[in-house]
Amino acid sequence: MDKKVENNKEKSCELIKKPELVVGAGDMEKLKVAAHFGADSIYCGASDFSLRAKGKNFSRDELAYAADYLHGMGKKIYITVNAIMHEDKLEALDDYLVFLDSIGADAVIFSDMAVLMAARRLKIKPKLHLSTQASTANSSAIEFYRSNGVSRVNLARECSLDEIKRFPRFEGLSLEAFIHGAMCVSYSGRCLLSNFLASRGANDGACAQACRWKYYVAEEKRAGEYMRVIENFEGEGAYIFNSRDLMALDLLPQLYGAGISAFKVEGRIKGPHYVGLVTRAYRKAFDAFYASVLGEKEYNPGADIYEMLGSVSNRGYITGFYLNKIDGAGHNYSSSDYIKTYRLVGVVKSVLGEDEYLISVKNNITAGRSYEFVTNGAIFNAEIAMMKTPEGEIKPKASNPNEVVISLDSGLGARLSEYDLIREKNCD
């Protein structure tokens, strides 16, 4: 390439900001899977101050390790402190924020003003990112947060693309939006159904997903009698709150053009298969889109990207509120079950030698059978030639939880890396 052309290209890359892929991870394994498959930054948290109490979450030692691990890969770590801060949480909040500062967290994600006030008073170094839980849907609110030290605002999921286009550009502040994941029946996730029906606070991170339940009608004086509410002729009950999932891949160019520079994938309570495939799909899409922005080629996500997103558990996809208000088609009235076309069999923990790998078993795995291997380079089928325990005992079958050593056919020519995935078609 001509030196002048190369210099101009580098200059244009500096001027045109690459969209950031932000992926959630509920434990260390999923964090490493997300990083392996191309996330630019990972958001995660500990149970006490995070909105994912059902997830495994991270201990303080794990958060410190995760920060070092991601920084060593040139990636960022954002820590969620986005629970509602009831009075009994305030005493421990200062200590936790100081800890996050000490491990070099890149940002703290919050929604409660108590966190903002504490972070400013303590003068911690991590940037302040406003959570979607704050329901920010207008430019005045964005400017308020910007003027009070917030460097990024994750917009309310209820914002339309037309609304976002009308926002001005904010100096020193970036806008973030969800591009993929579960939708909530309540405004920006602030739901009381779980509290009332299961005594589990959604705003404390313990949501029972009551919006996904099958509902009947009961009459006050007829105890134990449940009248069916049928929305189709194939099942009983009514899934009246059961939203489909968000997939805004097709809107990436418009959202980027409207000023969104960071795109978030929901999924801290999802498994490694979901995290890996969704991250891989959006990484490929983002790279293709950025190449189109630089004028290298036309943006076209490709059928393989849609296939990857269709292969992970989902409830059917919609574009959320970006194009219009969600109508009846945005809900699934027949079932709250996920669509699952694949199941995860194992995750590669380490490479032991040529064609030999230590696997963390996630579902039944059998030597002599062919499985699908998901890598950064390709997705391919191969037969497991041999399987044994880490101590060397030949093992024809293994089930979760377990660790086994597998060997692939040496003539395959393909190689696995740490945190590649092994899966098979779901026959359930």
C-alpha angles and dihedrals in degrees: 000000000000110000093231092050090047092051091048090051092051090049092050090050089055092050096045110064115223113232112254120232109214116189130186122229127189098194142009096271093053091045090056092045091052092048092047093052095050115275112159092208137006128217119205140142152189122264099250099064104017132096094230105074089151092060122084090246125183136288118224091258089051092050090052091049092046091053092052092044095052095041088053087059093047092252133124133240123212117192120212116228092159105128120115106268107231115191094264091060097056097079093059095040097080092051092049094049091049088051092052088051091051094055093050099249109185095218145356116225111212143160104182118085089223088071092049092050093046094047092051093045091050091043093222118184101227113100120249117244119187114226124231085244087080088068095223107183107152141055095244092060091045091052091049091056093043091053089051097055104273112142099188135029122200102209124231111269087235094069114113123221090245090055093049091050089059094056114104121234110267119217112233094006132094129202123228130191137180114256101175141019147058121339122219126224090222128069107280091338098300095138130165098182093091091049095052099038103036105014088240115127113229089195090055092054098258101105114166090200091238087169088072096054125110110249133209133181119249127191118226098236098038103075114198095013113120119189117210121243104199122195095174136012095248100067146016130246131035127268092198096158099036106123123194119239128270121251113166098166092125090054096054095105093048094045092048090048089051091059105269108140101169125051123198131210115205115219119108091138093043124102129254092263092059093043094047099045096042092047091047092049095049093042089058091044094048092049091049091048094049090051088054091050089054089051096246096124142338117281113253118154093204131224092270091065092054089046091054092050090047091052095062124079111281142149095228123289135265133165093247116222095327097102101026143330112299111261132186092294089064092071133069108227099178106057144358091213120116121247102243118181096163137032127207115246101179149339122229107243099179144348109244100180143313107336092348123110140173109232132198102218117226102168136007111307126188131196114237093033127111120241136178116254119206114204135160090255103042147342110238142163122241139161122244101237097190139001131194142160118267085257091058103258111143110245121190093188138020136181138196126313098039146099122228138171115235133191126206128205106284090217092062095090092210124113131203128219134203111290096018110141134236117206144160137204111277109247097177 
